[in-house]
Amino acid sequence: MEKGISLPVAYTPPPAPASTTRCKSLKTITKTLALGLPLYALYAWHTNQAIIPSLSRAANVNFASQCEQPPPLKPSQNEKLDQAYDFLSTETFLNASVARLSGAVRVKSESFDDLGAVGEDPRWDVFYDFASYLKKTFPLIHSKLQIDKVNTHGLLYTWEGSNKELKPTLLMAHQDTVPVPPETIPAWTYPPWSGEYDGKYIWGRGAGDCKNQLIAIMETVELLLEAGWEPKRTILLSFGFDEECSGRQGAAYLSKFIEERYGKDSLAVIVDEGAGFEKTWGTLFAKPGTAEKGYTDVYITVRMPGGHSSIPSDHTSIGVLSELITRIEAEQYRTHLEEENPYFTQLQCGAAHSPHFSHKLKKLLAHRKHHSSSSSSSSSSSVSSSDYSTCKTKDYLALEAAREGGPAIKYLMQTSQAVDVISGGIKTNALPERVRATINHRINIGETPQVVYDRLTHLAAHVAKRHGLSLHAFSSDEDGPEPPNSIILSKSSHELLVAPITPSLSPLSGPFSILAGTTRALYGEEVIVTPGIMTGNTDTRYYWDLTRHIFRWGPGYDPSDDDAGFGNIHTVNERVSVRAHVNGVKWFWMFLRNMDEVEV
């Protein structure tokens, strides 16, 4: 899964800073006075404390209305199908499921950023082995469903429904894993391709990202076929093979194939890998991802004259690049929470349902909700939500949520920047003539990649001027020769806007409510289902035109698993709880049947 990883639950927030950089704006002061606040509010503004006016009115905000929970939703009773579902809770099924997932982990299916063309680079050939494993392990699927192999290794399974008027349901996962660096193998508790089962976890690369989801989907469909179920709604299974290197050969081709067959906006719902469960404020939240941050990589290249290192210039190209990186890292992007950001809904769910929800957050949230609602009727006497997302007004709600929740929460509300790759210099006695750094960005909801380009251009201009270099920022002739004595900013072709946000305030028959009702039927009504946001990206980036209802969701959950399902993905000792895996099978079973029994 190409995504951000949550930090451990045991996070202790730092104390609030005594002071921070203040956006000084006459407009802010004018709006504050227009609200008719008492004098202490002006004092609060000058001391950088949150302004929370009209608390008596704001306290009446009905947060529960913004976090309605559907009742548990179970499929209709059917004796044969009910017996098959009960089989999922047996030791016999658990042992067989362990064997299937362990076997999938043992098939080494790494994908690499520098892979060549499919059919030419032999490293793609591992996916022949994985497809063969699936065929051997799930014989009914391979004998009864239509199978299309797209761009050689992309797998699309089609289970035709009896009612062609119903839009299909699409379930997704990916076959590939991130590589295992050879030098890390001694640090693994069990070898990374062993699929070892220790009685609780299955260990190995891909166990949690995301062969567990792929195998759970296949197990579900195989068992439904065995039970003789005949769906009314067509079911599609789409498995890419290069998600970990952006899906250009897998999901990109699969999505086009599906669109050519069914057309735009042709699917009822998509469920792909993604977010899971979170324990916070005394509540267990299920957080299917209804949004993804945007993405862009920026390359910074510095070209300066070479020469012998015994007579160096005052600043080498490495030094100049280091200076620019230091300037970039000295200030982060602003933290702000747009109301369409799913985390805003989770805050409302916390205020409505969580016994330990922060009192300060609740006041700030009530303040935001009060003035957001009043802005529609009296724009001259309120602070609109858009004002909170400008640099002229601090977003105290977002800042407090980030302070209490730590980096894992902060980056749900902030564009991130990470200097991930740097190269330059070839010899100790030769001045480096060319150095380069790559900065990865995940774009916050409410912003676009242009925010990144504008900021980096501004910072690079200062460094270029200081060292007498020319600046070439995101020019159209990036493919031409690199100018000497220059700083060059360029972006990768893999630019991604913030994903369209999946509706979550849909009617009781809407896909979100069906997903939420299925989740509460499996895990209990104490679970609060709220839309979540992905800090990384999944293969769904290629499927936006096929439906508005896209969920990045890992439905398997084990209450006794401290990893909450993340299981060290992308690092040493990746693993998955078998109980969580079996619960994932149960969820897919109920979800497919529930989707078959409603009109969407």
C-alpha positions in Angstrom: 0.0 0.0 0.0 1.5 3.3 -1.1 0.2 5.3 2.0 1.1 7.0 5.2 1.5 4.9 8.3 -0.3 5.8 11.5 1.9 6.3 14.6 1.5 4.1 17.6 -1.6 4.8 19.7 0.5 5.8 22.7 1.3 9.3 21.6 1.8 12.1 24.2 1.1 15.5 22.8 3.7 18.2 23.6 2.6 21.3 25.6 1.1 24.1 23.6 3.8 26.6 22.5 4.0 29.9 24.3 3.9 31.8 21.0 3.8 31.1 17.3 4.0 33.2 14.2 0.9 35.4 14.0 -0.9 36.3 10.8 -1.6 40.0 11.3 -4.6 41.1 9.4 -6.7 44.2 9.8 -9.5 42.2 8.2 -9.2 39.7 11.1 -9.5 42.4 13.7 -12.5 44.0 11.9 -14.3 40.7 11.7 -13.6 40.0 15.4 -15.1 43.3 16.4 -18.0 42.8 14.1 -18.9 39.7 16.2 -19.4 41.9 19.2 -16.9 40.0 21.3 -16.1 41.2 24.8 -12.7 42.8 25.4 -11.1 39.6 26.6 -11.4 38.2 23.1 -9.1 41.0 21.8 -6.6 40.1 24.5 -6.8 36.4 23.5 -6.0 37.4 19.9 -3.0 39.4 20.9 -1.7 36.5 23.1 -2.3 33.9 20.3 -5.0 32.1 22.2 -8.0 30.6 20.4 -11.0 33.0 20.2 -14.2 31.1 21.2 -17.0 33.7 21.2 -20.7 33.1 21.8 -20.2 29.8 23.6 -23.7 29.7 24.9 -25.0 29.6 21.4 -22.3 27.5 19.9 -22.7 24.8 22.7 -26.0 23.9 21.2 -24.5 22.5 18.0 -26.0 19.1 17.2 -22.9 17.1 16.3 -24.8 13.8 16.2 -26.7 15.1 13.1 -23.4 15.3 11.3 -22.4 11.7 12.3 -25.5 9.6 11.9 -24.8 5.9 12.3 -26.9 3.4 10.3 -28.2 0.3 12.1 -26.3 -2.9 11.7 -27.0 -4.3 8.2 -27.1 -8.1 7.8 -28.0 -10.0 4.6 -31.3 -11.7 4.4 -31.5 -15.2 6.0 -30.7 -18.2 3.8 -30.1 -21.5 5.4 -27.4 -22.7 3.1 -25.6 -19.3 3.0 -25.9 -18.9 6.7 -24.3 -22.3 7.3 -21.5 -21.3 4.9 -21.0 -18.0 6.8 -20.9 -19.9 10.1 -18.1 -22.0 8.7 -15.9 -18.9 8.6 -15.7 -19.1 12.4 -14.4 -22.6 12.6 -10.9 -23.8 13.2 -11.1 -25.7 9.9 -11.6 -22.5 8.0 -8.9 -20.7 10.0 -6.3 -23.3 9.3 -7.1 -23.4 5.6 -7.0 -19.6 5.4 -3.6 -19.6 7.1 -2.3 -22.0 4.5 -3.7 -19.9 1.6 -2.3 -16.6 2.9 1.0 -18.1 3.9 1.4 -19.6 0.5 0.6 -16.2 -1.2 3.3 -14.6 0.9 5.8 -17.2 -0.1 5.4 -16.2 -3.7 8.1 -13.4 -4.0 6.4 -10.6 -6.0 8.4 -7.5 -5.5 8.0 -4.4 -7.7 10.8 -1.9 -8.3 10.8 1.8 -9.3 13.2 1.1 -12.2 11.3 -1.8 -13.9 11.4 -1.8 -17.6 8.6 -2.6 -20.0 6.3 -5.5 -19.4 7.6 -8.5 -21.4 11.1 -7.1 -21.6 12.2 -6.8 -18.0 12.4 -10.3 -16.6 11.6 -9.1 -13.1 7.9 -8.9 -14.1 7.9 -12.7 -14.5 7.3 -13.3 -10.8 3.6 -12.4 -11.5 3.2 -15.5 -13.7 4.0 -17.5 -10.5 1.5 -15.5 -8.5 -1.3 -16.0 -11.1 -0.5 -19.7 -11.1 -0.8 -19.8 -7.3 -4.2 -18.2 -7.4 -5.4 -20.6 -10.1 -4.3 -23.6 -8.1 -5.7 -22.2 -4.8 -9.1 -21.0 -6.0 -10.3 -23.5 -8.6 -14.0 -22.5 -8.6 -13.2 -18.9 -9.4 -11.0 -19.9 -12.3 -13.6 -22.4 -13.7 -16.8 -20.3 -13.3 -15.8 -16.6 -13.6 -14.6 -14.7 -16.7 -10.9 -13.9 -16.4 -9.2 -11.2 -18.4 -5.4 -10.7 -18.2 -4.8 -7.0 -18.9 -1.3 -5.9 -19.9 -0.2 -9.5 -19.2 -0.2 -9.5 -15.4 -3.3 -7.4 -14.5 -6.1 -9.7 -13.3 -9.8 -8.9 -13.8 -12.3 -11.4 -12.7 -16.0 -10.9 -13.7 -18.9 -12.7 -11.9 -21.9 -11.8 -14.1 -25.0 -10.8 -12.2 -28.5 -11.7 -13.3 -29.7 -8.1 -13.4 -27.8 -6.1 -16.0 -29.6 -2.9 -14.8 -27.6 -2.9 -11.5 -24.2 -1.2 -11.5 -21.4 -3.6 -10.7 -19.5 -3.8 -7.4 -15.7 -3.7 -7.8 -13.3 -5.1 -5.2 -9.6 -4.3 -5.6 -6.2 -5.3 -4.2 -2.6 -5.5 -5.7 -0.4 -8.5 -6.2 3.0 -6.7 -5.7 4.9 -5.8 -2.6 7.7 -3.4 -1.8 11.1 -5.0 -2.0 13.0 -6.4 1.0 16.4 -4.7 1.2 18.8 -7.7 1.6 20.7 -6.0 4.4 17.6 -6.0 6.6 16.9 -9.7 6.4 18.8 -10.6 9.5 16.6 -8.2 11.5 13.4 -10.2 10.7 12.0 -12.4 13.3 11.0 -14.9 10.6 12.4 -14.8 7.0 10.4 -12.2 4.9 9.2 -14.7 2.4 8.4 -17.6 4.8 4.8 -16.9 5.5 5.4 -18.2 9.0 2.4 -18.6 11.3 3.1 -18.2 15.0 -0.4 -18.9 16.3 -1.5 -15.3 16.0 0.3 -13.6 13.1 1.3 -14.5 9.6 4.7 -13.0 9.0 6.3 -11.8 5.8 6.4 -9.2 3.1 3.0 -8.6 1.7 1.2 -10.2 4.6 -0.4 -6.9 5.5 0.0 -5.0 2.3 -1.9 -6.3 0.7 -2.0 -10.0 -0.1 -4.2 -10.4 3.0 -6.9 -8.3 1.3 -6.5 -10.0 -2.1 -6.7 -13.5 -0.5 -9.7 -12.5 1.7 -11.5 -11.3 -1.5 -10.7 -14.5 -3.3 -11.7 -16.7 -0.3 -15.0 -14.9 -0.1 -15.9 -15.4 -3.7 -14.7 -19.0 -3.7 -16.9 -19.8 -0.7 -20.0 -18.0 -2.2 -19.6 -20.0 -5.4 -19.3 -23.2 -3.4 -22.5 -22.3 -1.5 -24.3 -21.8 -4.7 -25.0 -18.1 -4.4 -26.0 -16.3 -7.6 -25.6 -12.6 -7.4 -28.0 -10.2 -9.1 -25.3 -7.4 -9.2 -22.2 -8.1 -11.3 -19.1 -8.4 -9.1 -15.6 -7.4 -10.5 -12.3 -8.2 -8.9 -9.4 -6.1 -10.2 -5.8 -6.9 -9.1 -3.0 -4.7 -10.3 0.7 -5.6 -10.1 2.7 -2.4 -9.6 0.8 -0.4 -7.0 3.9 0.1 -5.0 5.5 1.9 -7.9 2.4 4.0 -8.8 0.3 1.5 -10.8 1.2 2.8 -14.3 1.4 -0.7 -15.8 -1.3 -2.4 -13.7 -4.2 -0.3 -12.4 -3.9 2.3 -15.2 -4.5 -0.4 -17.8 -7.2 -2.2 -15.8 -9.2 1.0 -15.2 -9.2 1.7 -19.0 -10.2 -1.8 -19.7 -13.2 -1.6 -17.3 -14.2 1.8 -18.6 -14.2 0.6 -22.2 -16.4 -2.3 -21.2 -18.9 -0.5 -18.9 -18.4 3.3 -19.5 -17.9 6.2 -17.2 -19.7 6.4 -13.9 -20.7 2.7 -14.5 -19.9 1.2 -11.1 -22.0 1.2 -7.9 -19.0 1.2 -5.5 -15.3 0.4 -5.4 -13.5 -1.0 -2.3 -9.7 -1.0 -2.4 -7.1 -1.4 0.3 -6.7 1.5 2.7 -7.5 2.9 6.1 -8.7 0.7 9.0 -9.6 1.2 12.6 -8.5 3.8 15.2 -9.0 3.9 19.0 -9.2 7.5 20.2 -11.1 9.5 22.7 -12.4 6.3 24.3 -14.1 5.2 21.0 -13.3 2.7 18.3 -13.6 4.3 14.9 -13.9 2.5 11.6 -12.4 4.9 9.0 -12.9 3.9 5.4 -10.9 6.3 3.3 -13.2 8.6 1.3 -10.5 11.0 0.2 -6.8 11.0 -0.7 -4.3 13.7 -0.5 -2.7 14.9 -3.8 0.9 14.2 -4.8 3.9 15.7 -6.5 7.6 15.2 -6.5 9.9 18.2 -7.1 13.4 17.9 -8.3 16.0 20.5 -7.4 19.1 20.6 -9.5 22.1 22.9 -8.9 24.7 23.4 -11.6 27.9 25.1 -10.8 31.5 25.1 -12.2 33.8 22.2 -11.2 37.5 22.4 -10.6 40.1 21.0 -8.3 39.1 20.7 -4.7 42.4 22.1 -3.5 41.2 25.6 -4.7 37.5 25.4 -3.9 34.9 28.1 -4.3 33.3 29.5 -1.1 30.2 27.4 -1.7 30.0 24.3 -3.7 26.9 23.1 -5.4 26.3 20.7 -2.5 26.5 23.6 -0.1 24.1 25.7 -2.1 21.6 22.8 -2.4 22.0 22.2 1.4 21.2 25.9 2.0 18.1 25.7 0.0 17.0 22.5 1.6 17.5 24.1 5.0 15.3 27.0 4.0 12.6 24.6 2.8 12.6 22.6 6.0 12.7 25.6 8.2 9.0 26.2 7.7 6.2 23.7 7.1 3.1 24.2 5.1 0.1 25.7 7.0 -2.1 23.4 9.0 -5.7 24.0 8.1 -8.9 21.9 8.1 -11.4 22.3 5.3 -14.9 21.3 6.2 -15.0 18.8 3.3 -11.9 17.1 4.8 -13.2 13.8 6.3 -11.3 14.4 9.5 -13.7 17.3 10.1 -16.5 14.7 10.2 -14.5 12.5 12.5 -14.1 15.4 15.0 -17.9 15.9 14.9 -18.3 12.1 15.5 -15.9 12.4 18.4 -17.8 15.3 19.9 -21.1 13.4 19.5 -20.1 9.9 20.6 -16.8 9.8 22.4 -16.7 10.0 26.2 -13.1 11.4 26.3 -13.3 13.8 23.5 -11.2 16.9 24.2 -13.1 19.7 25.8 -10.9 22.3 24.1 -11.5 20.6 20.7 -15.2 20.5 21.3 -15.3 24.3 22.0 -13.2 25.1 18.9 -15.4 22.8 16.8 -18.6 24.4 18.1 -17.2 27.8 17.3 -16.4 26.7 13.8 -19.8 25.1 13.2 -21.6 28.1 14.7 -19.9 30.6 12.4 -19.9 28.3 9.4 -23.7 28.0 9.6 -24.3 31.7 10.4 -22.1 32.8 7.5 -24.7 31.7 5.0 -27.2 34.1 6.4 -25.0 37.0 7.5 -21.7 37.2 5.7 -20.9 40.6 7.2 -21.0 39.4 10.8 -19.3 36.0 10.7 -16.1 34.2 10.0 -16.7 31.9 7.1 -15.0 28.5 6.7 -12.9 29.9 3.8 -11.4 32.5 6.2 -10.0 29.7 8.3 -8.1 28.2 5.4 -6.3 31.4 4.5 -3.0 32.4 6.0 -4.7 35.6 7.3 -6.5 33.6 10.0 -5.0 30.8 12.1 -7.0 27.6 12.1 -7.0 27.0 15.8 -9.2 23.9 15.5 -6.6 22.3 13.2 -3.7 23.4 15.2 -5.1 22.0 18.4 -6.1 18.8 16.8 -2.6 18.4 15.4 -1.1 19.2 18.8 -3.2 16.6 20.6 -2.9 14.0 17.9 0.7 14.3 16.8 2.1 14.0 13.3 -0.3 11.2 12.2 -3.2 13.6 12.7 -1.3 16.8 11.7 -0.6 15.4 8.2 -4.3 14.8 7.6 -4.6 18.6 7.6 -1.3 19.8 6.1 0.7 19.4 2.9 3.7 17.4 3.7 7.3 17.8 2.4 10.0 15.2 2.7 13.5 15.4 1.2 13.9 11.7 0.2 16.6 11.4 -2.4 19.9 13.3 -2.9 22.8 12.7 -5.2 25.9 14.6 -6.3 29.6 14.5 -6.5 31.8 11.8 -8.0 35.3 12.3 -6.5 36.9 13.7 -3.4 39.3 16.0 -5.3 36.8 17.3 -7.8 34.2 20.0 -7.1 30.7 18.7 -7.8 29.3 20.2 -11.0 25.8 18.8 -10.6 23.8 17.9 -7.5 20.1 16.9 -7.2 17.5 16.4 -4.6 14.0 15.0 -4.7 11.3 16.4 -2.4 8.1 14.4 -2.1 4.8 16.2 -1.3 1.3 15.0 -0.3 -1.2 17.8 -1.0 -3.7 18.8 1.6 -7.4 19.0 0.8 -8.2 22.6 -0.2 -4.8 23.0 -2.0 -3.3 22.0 -5.3 0.3 21.2 -6.3 0.7 24.8 -7.5 1.0 25.8 -3.8 4.2 23.8 -3.7 5.6 25.1 -6.9 5.0 28.7 -5.9 6.6 28.3 -2.5 9.7 26.5 -3.8 10.1 29.1 -6.5 10.0 31.9 -3.9 12.6 30.2 -1.7 14.9 29.2 -4.5 14.9 32.7 -5.9 16.5 34.0 -2.7 19.2 31.3 -2.7 19.9 31.9 -6.5 20.3 35.6 -6.0 22.6 35.2 -3.0 25.0 33.0 -5.0 24.7 34.7 -8.4 22.9 31.8 -10.1 20.0 31.9 -12.6 16.7 30.3 -11.6 14.8 28.1 -14.0 11.6 27.2 -12.2 9.2 24.7 -13.8 9.8 25.9 -17.3 8.3 24.3 -20.3 11.7 23.3 -21.8 12.6 21.0 -19.0 13.8 18.3 -21.5 16.4 20.7 -22.9 20.0 21.0 -21.7 20.5 22.2 -18.2 21.8 25.8 -18.0 25.2 26.2 -16.3 25.4 28.3 -13.1 21.8 27.7 -12.3 19.2 26.3 -9.9 16.6 24.3 -11.8 13.2 23.3 -10.3 11.2 20.6 -12.2 8.3 18.4 -11.3 7.8 14.7 -12.1 5.1 13.6 -14.6 3.4 11.9 -11.7 1.4 14.8 -10.4 -1.9 14.0 -8.7 -4.6 16.4 -7.6 -6.5 15.8 -4.4 -8.9 12.9 -5.1 -12.7 13.6 -5.5 -14.3 13.1 -2.1 -16.7 10.2 -1.8 -20.1 11.2 -0.4 -20.6 10.0 3.2 -23.8 11.8 4.1 -25.7 9.6 1.7 -29.2 8.1 2.2 -29.6 4.9 4.0 -29.4 3.0 0.8 -26.2 4.7 -0.3 -22.8 2.9 -0.5 -21.3 4.6 2.5 -24.3 3.6 4.7 -24.1 0.0 3.4 -20.4 -0.1 4.2 -21.0 1.4 7.6 -24.0 -0.9 8.4 -22.0 -4.0 7.3 -19.1 -2.9 9.6 -21.4 -2.4 12.6 -23.1 -5.7 12.0 -19.8 -7.5 12.2 -18.1 -5.5 15.0 -21.0 -4.2 17.0 -22.9 -0.9 17.4 -20.2 0.5 19.7 -18.1 1.0 16.6 -18.5 4.5 15.1 -18.0 4.6 11.3 -16.6 7.9 10.0 -15.1 8.8 6.7 -11.3 8.8 6.7 -8.6 10.4 4.6 -5.5 8.7 3.1 -2.2 10.5 3.4 -0.8 8.3 0.6 -2.3 7.0 -2.6 -3.7 3.7 -3.8 -4.5 2.2 -7.2 -7.9 4.0 -7.0 -6.2 7.1 -8.4 -6.9 5.6 -11.9 -10.6 4.8 -11.2 -12.0 8.2 -10.4 -14.1 8.3 -13.6 -15.9 5.0 -12.9 -17.8 6.0 -9.7 -18.1 8.7 -7.1 -18.2 6.0 -4.4 -14.6 4.9 -3.8 -13.6 3.5 -0.4 -10.0 2.8 0.6 -10.7 0.4 3.4 -9.1 -2.5 5.2 -12.1 -4.2 6.9 -10.2 -6.8 8.9 -9.8 -6.0 12.6 -8.5 -7.8 15.6 -9.3 -6.1 18.9 -6.3 -7.8 20.6 -3.9 -6.5 17.9 -2.0 -3.5 19.0 -0.9 -2.7 15.5 -4.6 -2.1 14.6 -4.0 -3.9 11.3 -0.9 -2.0 10.1 1.5 -4.7 11.0 4.8 -3.0 10.1 3.9 -2.7 6.4 6.9 -1.5 4.3 9.4 -2.4 6.9 11.0 -5.2 8.9 8.7 -7.8 10.5 5.6 -7.1 8.4 2.8 -9.3 9.6 -1.0 -9.6 9.9 -3.3 -11.0 12.6 -5.1 -14.1 11.4 -8.1 -13.1 13.4 -8.2 -9.8 11.5 -7.8 -11.6 8.2 -10.7 -13.9 8.9 -12.8 -11.0 10.0 -12.0 -9.4 6.6 -13.4 -12.4 4.9 -16.6 -12.1 7.0 -16.9 -8.5 6.1 -16.5 -9.0 2.3 -19.1 -11.8 2.5 -21.7 -9.6 4.2 -20.9 -6.6 2.0 -21.3 -8.4 -1.3 -24.6 -9.8 -0.2 -25.8 -6.5 1.3 -24.9 -4.7 -2.0 -26.8 -7.3 -3.8 -30.0 -6.7 -1.8 -30.3 -2.9 -2.2 -30.7 -0.5 -5.0 -27.9 2.1 -5.2 
